[in-house]
């Protein structure tokens, strides 16, 4: 994880209130500045040192990488409108660190081009600068006690939208703090339909209320589970939040869902470490079998030893092909589960998981569509390769199942 130094002489209060960093892409003259372009290098979990009024006044952890965003209304109007926004979780200093408290040798030793300091140890003009690991580690070692409740780096799942989080949980039984089961039956904004013991056919839950809870978690690292805080379906929302990696329940009135601080389970690379666990490592389990799965696979493959993936069109030995459900199996009725058109072949080299997680789907014309908000790099390359291809399993008999996936799973 990287450490950054941000100068916020005129914008700290406004950016603190919004939980963001923001910088224009270019000046009025169209010239791009390196200390603005660095916004594109910031990544989830990075640490930011916030400098204003000759003091480091806050620390933050990045909760979402940069996105294109217009200039917030509260920021100075002499900047261009087109810019980039990074979301961060701030923790203000109980006793801000004056620039002169930072040893001069640390500052003058970090005066390379593109760094935050001048050769004389003063602070360079500009917005966002990367600091080296040595400076970041020294600063935190000496001054961390001034920043109470250091921000928590949230898991990637908490950075997603509430809609996509709920879609990931479709068909699963999730449990409230009192042990009551909820099952998400469909997710079609602005509502999700959630079944309970009292309402097996499901009732609507506002996705906006789940989004509010996620936003509170990002801002504060924990969320009170109470109707006054997150709406009347707070028990269900708490159950959703508890599915996030690292989430834990904090007893109290009201109880809270919090994310464990990073590093709780970190182990030094060279440590002599073993799990402290007593008892038999194996235990008998009772599992429901998908008894129709073998029949579906036979219907799709027959005696073939090779077959095509429905998405990429590549031919693989059958051991590398999954008999995947077009509509989530747990939400199919018995007739649908026995319909051979509910299943397709998807390869284990990316296509199956991309469909399962909603990064690809199939439109009404049978062509593959891909998520527009996908990350850059290898994922974006894979999606580009698939976009616009004809899906090999799309037929009039399978159309309804693909429509369900497009409406309920696709990230859009």
Secondary structure as the mmCIF struct_conf table of DSSP 4:
data_model
#
loop_
_struct_conf.conf_type_id
_struct_conf.id
_struct_conf.beg_label_comp_id
_struct_conf.beg_label_asym_id
_struct_conf.beg_label_seq_id
_struct_conf.end_label_comp_id
_struct_conf.end_label_asym_id
_struct_conf.end_label_seq_id
STRN STRN1 UNK A 3 UNK A 7
TURN_TY1_P TURN_TY1_P1 UNK A 9 UNK A 11
HELX_RH_AL_P HELX_RH_AL_P1 UNK A 12 UNK A 18
TURN_TY1_P TURN_TY1_P2 UNK A 19 UNK A 19
STRN STRN2 UNK A 20 UNK A 24
BEND BEND1 UNK A 25 UNK A 26
TURN_TY1_P TURN_TY1_P3 UNK A 28 UNK A 29
BEND BEND2 UNK A 30 UNK A 30
HELX_RH_AL_P HELX_RH_AL_P2 UNK A 34 UNK A 37
HELX_RH_3T_P HELX_RH_3T_P1 UNK A 38 UNK A 41
TURN_TY1_P TURN_TY1_P4 UNK A 44 UNK A 45
STRN STRN3 UNK A 47 UNK A 52
TURN_TY1_P TURN_TY1_P5 UNK A 53 UNK A 54
STRN STRN4 UNK A 55 UNK A 70
HELX_LH_PP_P HELX_LH_PP_P1 UNK A 71 UNK A 72
TURN_TY1_P TURN_TY1_P6 UNK A 73 UNK A 74
BEND BEND3 UNK A 75 UNK A 75
TURN_TY1_P TURN_TY1_P7 UNK A 77 UNK A 78
BEND BEND4 UNK A 79 UNK A 79
BEND BEND5 UNK A 81 UNK A 81
STRN STRN5 UNK A 82 UNK A 98
HELX_RH_3T_P HELX_RH_3T_P2 UNK A 99 UNK A 101
BEND BEND6 UNK A 102 UNK A 102
HELX_RH_AL_P HELX_RH_AL_P3 UNK A 104 UNK A 108
TURN_TY1_P TURN_TY1_P8 UNK A 109 UNK A 110
BEND BEND7 UNK A 112 UNK A 112
TURN_TY1_P TURN_TY1_P9 UNK A 113 UNK A 114
BEND BEND8 UNK A 115 UNK A 116
STRN STRN6 UNK A 117 UNK A 117
TURN_TY1_P TURN_TY1_P10 UNK A 119 UNK A 120
BEND BEND9 UNK A 121 UNK A 121
STRN STRN7 UNK A 123 UNK A 123
HELX_LH_PP_P HELX_LH_PP_P2 UNK A 124 UNK A 124
BEND BEND10 UNK A 125 UNK A 127
STRN STRN8 UNK A 128 UNK A 131
HELX_RH_AL_P HELX_RH_AL_P4 UNK A 133 UNK A 143
HELX_RH_3T_P HELX_RH_3T_P3 UNK A 144 UNK A 146
BEND BEND11 UNK A 147 UNK A 147
BEND BEND12 UNK A 149 UNK A 149
HELX_LH_PP_P HELX_LH_PP_P3 UNK A 150 UNK A 152
HELX_RH_3T_P HELX_RH_3T_P4 UNK A 156 UNK A 159
BEND BEND13 UNK A 160 UNK A 160
HELX_RH_AL_P HELX_RH_AL_P5 UNK A 162 UNK A 168
TURN_TY1_P TURN_TY1_P11 UNK A 169 UNK A 171
STRN STRN9 UNK A 173 UNK A 175
TURN_TY1_P TURN_TY1_P12 UNK A 177 UNK A 178
STRN STRN10 UNK A 181 UNK A 188
TURN_TY1_P TURN_TY1_P13 UNK A 189 UNK A 190
STRN STRN11 UNK A 191 UNK A 195
BEND BEND14 UNK A 197 UNK A 198
TURN_TY1_P TURN_TY1_P14 UNK A 200 UNK A 201
STRN STRN12 UNK A 203 UNK A 206
HELX_RH_AL_P HELX_RH_AL_P6 UNK A 207 UNK A 220
BEND BEND15 UNK A 221 UNK A 221
STRN STRN13 UNK A 222 UNK A 224
BEND BEND16 UNK A 226 UNK A 226
HELX_RH_AL_P HELX_RH_AL_P7 UNK A 227 UNK A 230
TURN_TY1_P TURN_TY1_P15 UNK A 232 UNK A 233
HELX_RH_AL_P HELX_RH_AL_P8 UNK A 234 UNK A 241
TURN_TY1_P TURN_TY1_P16 UNK A 242 UNK A 243
BEND BEND17 UNK A 244 UNK A 244
TURN_TY1_P TURN_TY1_P17 UNK A 245 UNK A 246
STRN STRN14 UNK A 247 UNK A 250
BEND BEND18 UNK A 252 UNK A 254
STRN STRN15 UNK A 256 UNK A 259
HELX_LH_PP_P HELX_LH_PP_P4 UNK A 260 UNK A 261
TURN_TY1_P TURN_TY1_P18 UNK A 262 UNK A 265
TURN_TY1_P TURN_TY1_P19 UNK A 269 UNK A 270
BEND BEND19 UNK A 279 UNK A 279
BEND BEND20 UNK A 281 UNK A 281
TURN_TY1_P TURN_TY1_P20 UNK A 291 UNK A 292
HELX_RH_AL_P HELX_RH_AL_P9 UNK A 293 UNK A 301
TURN_TY1_P TURN_TY1_P21 UNK A 302 UNK A 303
BEND BEND21 UNK A 305 UNK A 305
STRN STRN16 UNK A 306 UNK A 308
TURN_TY1_P TURN_TY1_P22 UNK A 310 UNK A 312
STRN STRN17 UNK A 315 UNK A 317
HELX_RH_3T_P HELX_RH_3T_P5 UNK A 318 UNK A 320
STRN STRN18 UNK A 321 UNK A 325
BEND BEND22 UNK A 326 UNK A 327
HELX_RH_3T_P HELX_RH_3T_P6 UNK A 329 UNK A 331
HELX_RH_AL_P HELX_RH_AL_P10 UNK A 334 UNK A 337
TURN_TY1_P TURN_TY1_P23 UNK A 338 UNK A 338
HELX_RH_3T_P HELX_RH_3T_P7 UNK A 340 UNK A 342
STRN STRN19 UNK A 343 UNK A 347
TURN_TY1_P TURN_TY1_P24 UNK A 348 UNK A 350
HELX_RH_AL_P HELX_RH_AL_P11 UNK A 351 UNK A 356
TURN_TY1_P TURN_TY1_P25 UNK A 357 UNK A 358
BEND BEND23 UNK A 359 UNK A 359
STRN STRN20 UNK A 360 UNK A 362
TURN_TY1_P TURN_TY1_P26 UNK A 364 UNK A 365
BEND BEND24 UNK A 366 UNK A 366
STRN STRN21 UNK A 367 UNK A 367
STRN STRN22 UNK A 368 UNK A 370
TURN_TY1_P TURN_TY1_P27 UNK A 372 UNK A 373
BEND BEND25 UNK A 376 UNK A 376
TURN_TY1_P TURN_TY1_P28 UNK A 377 UNK A 377
HELX_RH_AL_P HELX_RH_AL_P12 UNK A 378 UNK A 386
TURN_TY1_P TURN_TY1_P29 UNK A 387 UNK A 388
HELX_LH_PP_P HELX_LH_PP_P5 UNK A 389 UNK A 389
STRN STRN23 UNK A 390 UNK A 390
HELX_LH_PP_P HELX_LH_PP_P6 UNK A 391 UNK A 391
TURN_TY1_P TURN_TY1_P30 UNK A 392 UNK A 393
TURN_TY1_P TURN_TY1_P31 UNK A 396 UNK A 398
HELX_RH_AL_P HELX_RH_AL_P13 UNK A 399 UNK A 408
TURN_TY1_P TURN_TY1_P32 UNK A 409 UNK A 409
#
